[in-house]
Amino acid sequence: MEFDLDQPRAAYEVIADTIAAEIAAGRLKPGQRVPSAREIATDAGVGMRTAEAALRLLRERGLTVAVVGKATYVAQPSPREPDADGG
């Protein structure tokens, strides 16, 4: 995965958005393992704290789930709430 860190935003946001785009495009599917913080740090050329912040942001957005002692995975899509008008 390539990360375009040559942007005027925080590196962890760019990394999280890149992974989120991979999820949205279906290249990372529900249940599939997301790169680890160490892999992200190496690939993006950033520190572990930056990589961990990106993974935390993805969890906060509900896009991934972390399994302690295992890895981080793409979350299952949540069922959509019905519209207020029932449609």
N, C-alpha and C positions, 0 to 999 in steps of 0.2 A: 504494500500500500504506500502510495506517495503522498506526502504532506507538503502543501505549498505554504511555508511559513513566512513567505515574503509578502505579508499583508499587515495592515495597520491594526491588527487585533491581537489579543493575547494568544500565545502559541497553544495553550490548552484548549481554547475555544475553536481554533482552526482544526486541531486534531479531532476534537469531539464532533465538529460539523462534518469533517471528512468521513469519519466512521458512520455518522448518522446518514450521510448520503449513500454510503454503501448498503446500509440497511434498507433505506427507502427504495433503492434501485433493485433490491432483491439479490444483490451479490453476497450479502450476509443474511442468512435466513434464520428464523426463529429456532432456538436451540443450538445454533452453531456457535462455536467458541470464538470470542473476540480476542485479538492480540493482547498479550499481557502487557503490563506497564513496562517491563524490561524490554520486550520486543518493540513497543512503541518508542521508548526512549532511544533505542539503538537505530531504528528505521528513520526517526524524525531528527535525530541528533539533538535531543533535549535531555534534561535531567529527569530523574525518576519522579520527583515531586510534580513536574509539569505533566508527565504521562499519567500519574495517579490522579491529578486534578481533572484531566480529560475523561478518564474512566468514571470518576465520581459524577461529573456533569452528565454523562450518558445515563448513569443510574438515576440521577435526579430527574431527568427527562422521561424516565420510564422505558427507555429503549433497551436497557440491559439489566441483567440480574447477576449478582456475584454469589458464587457458591464458595463459602469459606473453605480454604484448604484445597480447592480445586482450581476453578478458573472463573472468568466472566463470560456470560453467554448472552446472545440476542434474546430479548424477552419475547414471550408469546404476545401477539397483538391482543389488546383488551377489547372485549365486545363493545360495540358502539351503543351509546345511549339512544333510545328512541327520541325522535324530535318531539317538541312540546305539543305539536298538533297531531301526534300519533303516526307520522310518516317517516 
